[in-house]
């Protein structure tokens, strides 16, 4: 490691774990350090959050060990608010497979507790992109998640049985009314 890299890591509060994680982008680190020296924000958590976001935007697949490193870095970051936002970005990343999303959900319960609703919404939403099955519909209805149910109400793949179930057990009156209208629209079932 060069002297400027070492100085940048120290000034921006990057720990040794960052170097070992493989999530660092050397060019971005240099850019961040330049901004920091030129009077940029002194809230170093923003630089670390930016580094994690840049890593998530890459095109390659994510390895399970990288997920573990990402979660470990956010769990130990001194800026809890920015770390929680970084975990939320990971959960919503289209780079995660469903299996990896399940892996994240099973991670440290203390860290994931605040993200349970987002994990459920992301997981169910991604499953719905692939299929609309009876089992999945039961999970969507039981979740009482208005965002997912609102999207589902007018999904062309929705069966009459599913629309009727949403009309009876939807998360709120608007969803139930929209599902009832969809269910009663005879043109939709011809």
C-alpha positions as CSV (number, residue, x, y, z in Angstrom):
1,X,0.0,0.0,0.0
2,X,1.3,3.4,-1.0
3,X,1.6,6.3,1.4
4,X,-1.2,8.3,-0.3
5,X,-3.5,5.3,-0.1
6,X,-2.7,4.8,3.6
7,X,-3.4,8.5,4.2
8,X,-6.7,8.4,2.3
9,X,-7.8,5.3,4.3
10,X,-7.0,6.9,7.6
11,X,-8.5,10.3,6.7
12,X,-11.8,8.8,5.5
13,X,-12.0,6.3,8.4
14,X,-11.7,3.1,6.3
15,X,-10.6,0.2,8.5
16,X,-8.4,-2.7,7.6
17,X,-11.5,-4.7,7.1
18,X,-12.3,-2.5,4.1
19,X,-9.0,-3.4,2.5
20,X,-9.5,-7.1,3.1
21,X,-13.2,-7.1,1.9
22,X,-12.4,-6.6,-1.7
23,X,-15.1,-4.0,-2.0
24,X,-12.8,-1.0,-2.4
25,X,-12.4,0.8,-5.6
26,X,-8.9,2.4,-5.7
27,X,-9.9,5.1,-8.2
28,X,-12.9,6.1,-6.2
29,X,-10.8,6.1,-3.0
30,X,-8.4,8.5,-4.7
31,X,-11.3,10.7,-5.9
32,X,-12.9,10.8,-2.4
33,X,-9.6,11.7,-0.8
34,X,-9.1,14.5,-3.3
35,X,-12.6,15.9,-2.5
36,X,-12.0,15.5,1.2
37,X,-8.7,17.5,1.0
38,X,-10.3,20.2,-1.1
39,X,-12.9,20.9,1.5
40,X,-15.5,18.3,0.8
41,X,-17.7,16.9,3.6
42,X,-16.1,15.9,6.8
43,X,-18.8,13.3,7.4
44,X,-16.6,10.3,6.5
45,X,-19.6,7.9,6.6
46,X,-20.8,9.4,3.4
47,X,-17.6,8.4,1.6
48,X,-18.0,4.8,2.9
49,X,-21.6,4.7,1.9
50,X,-20.6,6.0,-1.5
51,X,-18.0,3.2,-1.8
52,X,-20.6,0.6,-1.0
53,X,-23.1,2.1,-3.5
54,X,-20.5,2.1,-6.2
55,X,-19.7,-1.5,-5.5
56,X,-23.4,-2.4,-5.8
57,X,-23.6,-0.7,-9.2
58,X,-21.0,-2.9,-10.8
59,X,-22.2,-5.4,-13.3
60,X,-20.6,-8.7,-12.1
61,X,-22.4,-11.2,-10.0
62,X,-22.0,-11.0,-6.2
63,X,-20.3,-13.8,-4.3
64,X,-21.6,-14.9,-1.0
65,X,-18.3,-14.0,0.7
66,X,-18.7,-10.4,-0.6
67,X,-22.2,-10.3,0.9
68,X,-20.7,-11.4,4.2
69,X,-18.0,-8.7,4.0
70,X,-20.6,-6.0,3.0
71,X,-22.7,-6.9,6.0
72,X,-19.7,-7.0,8.4
73,X,-18.6,-3.6,7.2
74,X,-22.0,-2.1,7.8
75,X,-22.4,-3.8,11.2
76,X,-19.2,-2.2,12.4
77,X,-19.5,1.2,10.8
78,X,-19.6,4.1,13.3
79,X,-22.3,5.9,11.4
80,X,-25.3,3.6,12.1
81,X,-27.8,5.6,10.0
82,X,-25.7,5.5,6.8
83,X,-24.9,1.8,7.5
84,X,-28.6,1.0,7.7
85,X,-29.2,2.8,4.4
86,X,-26.4,0.8,2.8
87,X,-28.0,-2.5,4.0
88,X,-31.3,-1.3,2.5
89,X,-29.5,-0.7,-0.8
90,X,-28.1,-4.2,-0.7
91,X,-31.5,-5.7,0.0
92,X,-33.0,-3.9,-3.0
93,X,-30.1,-4.6,-5.4
94,X,-31.1,-6.5,-8.5
95,X,-27.6,-8.1,-8.4
96,X,-28.7,-10.3,-5.5
97,X,-30.3,-13.6,-6.4
98,X,-33.4,-14.7,-4.4
99,X,-31.2,-17.2,-2.6
100,X,-28.7,-14.4,-1.7
101,X,-31.6,-12.2,-0.5
102,X,-32.7,-15.1,1.7
103,X,-29.1,-15.3,3.0
104,X,-29.2,-11.6,3.8
105,X,-32.5,-12.1,5.6
106,X,-30.9,-14.8,7.8
107,X,-27.9,-12.6,8.7
108,X,-27.4,-11.0,12.0
109,X,-31.0,-10.7,13.5
110,X,-30.1,-7.5,15.3
111,X,-28.9,-5.9,12.1
112,X,-31.9,-7.2,10.0
113,X,-34.7,-6.4,12.4
114,X,-35.2,-2.9,11.1
115,X,-35.2,-4.2,7.5
116,X,-37.7,-7.0,7.9
117,X,-40.5,-5.2,5.9
118,X,-38.1,-4.2,3.1
119,X,-36.8,-7.8,2.9
120,X,-40.3,-9.2,2.7
121,X,-41.4,-6.6,0.1
122,X,-38.3,-7.1,-2.0
123,X,-38.5,-10.9,-1.8
124,X,-42.2,-11.1,-2.6
125,X,-42.0,-8.5,-5.4
126,X,-39.1,-10.4,-7.0
127,X,-41.0,-13.7,-6.7
128,X,-44.1,-12.1,-8.3
129,X,-42.0,-11.0,-11.3
130,X,-41.5,-14.7,-12.0
131,X,-44.9,-16.3,-11.1
132,X,-48.2,-15.8,-9.5
133,X,-49.0,-19.0,-7.6
134,X,-51.5,-19.9,-5.0
135,X,-48.8,-20.3,-2.3
136,X,-47.2,-16.9,-3.3
137,X,-50.6,-15.2,-3.3
138,X,-51.3,-16.5,0.2
139,X,-48.0,-15.0,1.3
140,X,-48.7,-11.7,-0.3
141,X,-52.1,-11.4,1.3
142,X,-50.8,-12.5,4.7
143,X,-48.0,-9.9,4.4
144,X,-50.6,-7.1,4.4
145,X,-48.1,-5.1,2.4
146,X,-50.0,-2.4,0.6
147,X,-47.2,-1.7,-1.9
148,X,-47.1,-5.2,-3.3
149,X,-50.9,-5.7,-3.2
150,X,-51.5,-2.4,-5.0
151,X,-49.2,-3.6,-7.9
152,X,-50.8,-7.0,-7.9
153,X,-54.4,-5.8,-8.1
154,X,-54.3,-5.2,-11.9
155,X,-51.7,-7.8,-12.8
156,X,-52.9,-9.6,-15.9
157,X,-51.6,-12.9,-14.5
158,X,-54.0,-12.6,-11.6
159,X,-56.6,-15.4,-11.6
160,X,-60.2,-14.9,-10.7
161,X,-59.5,-16.8,-7.5
162,X,-56.6,-14.6,-6.6
163,X,-58.6,-11.4,-7.3
164,X,-61.5,-12.7,-5.1
165,X,-59.0,-13.4,-2.3
166,X,-57.6,-9.9,-2.5
167,X,-61.1,-8.4,-2.6
168,X,-61.9,-10.2,0.7
169,X,-58.5,-10.0,2.5
170,X,-56.6,-7.1,0.9
171,X,-54.5,-4.8,3.1
172,X,-56.8,-1.8,3.0
173,X,-60.2,-0.7,1.7
174,X,-58.8,0.7,-1.5
175,X,-57.1,-2.5,-2.5
176,X,-60.2,-4.5,-1.6
177,X,-62.4,-2.2,-3.7
178,X,-60.0,-2.3,-6.6
179,X,-59.7,-6.1,-6.4
180,X,-63.5,-6.3,-6.2
181,X,-63.9,-4.2,-9.3
182,X,-61.3,-6.4,-11.1
183,X,-63.1,-9.5,-9.9
184,X,-66.5,-8.3,-11.0
185,X,-65.3,-7.1,-14.4
186,X,-66.6,-9.9,-16.6
187,X,-64.5,-8.7,-19.6
188,X,-61.4,-9.5,-17.6
189,X,-62.3,-13.2,-17.3
190,X,-63.4,-13.9,-20.9
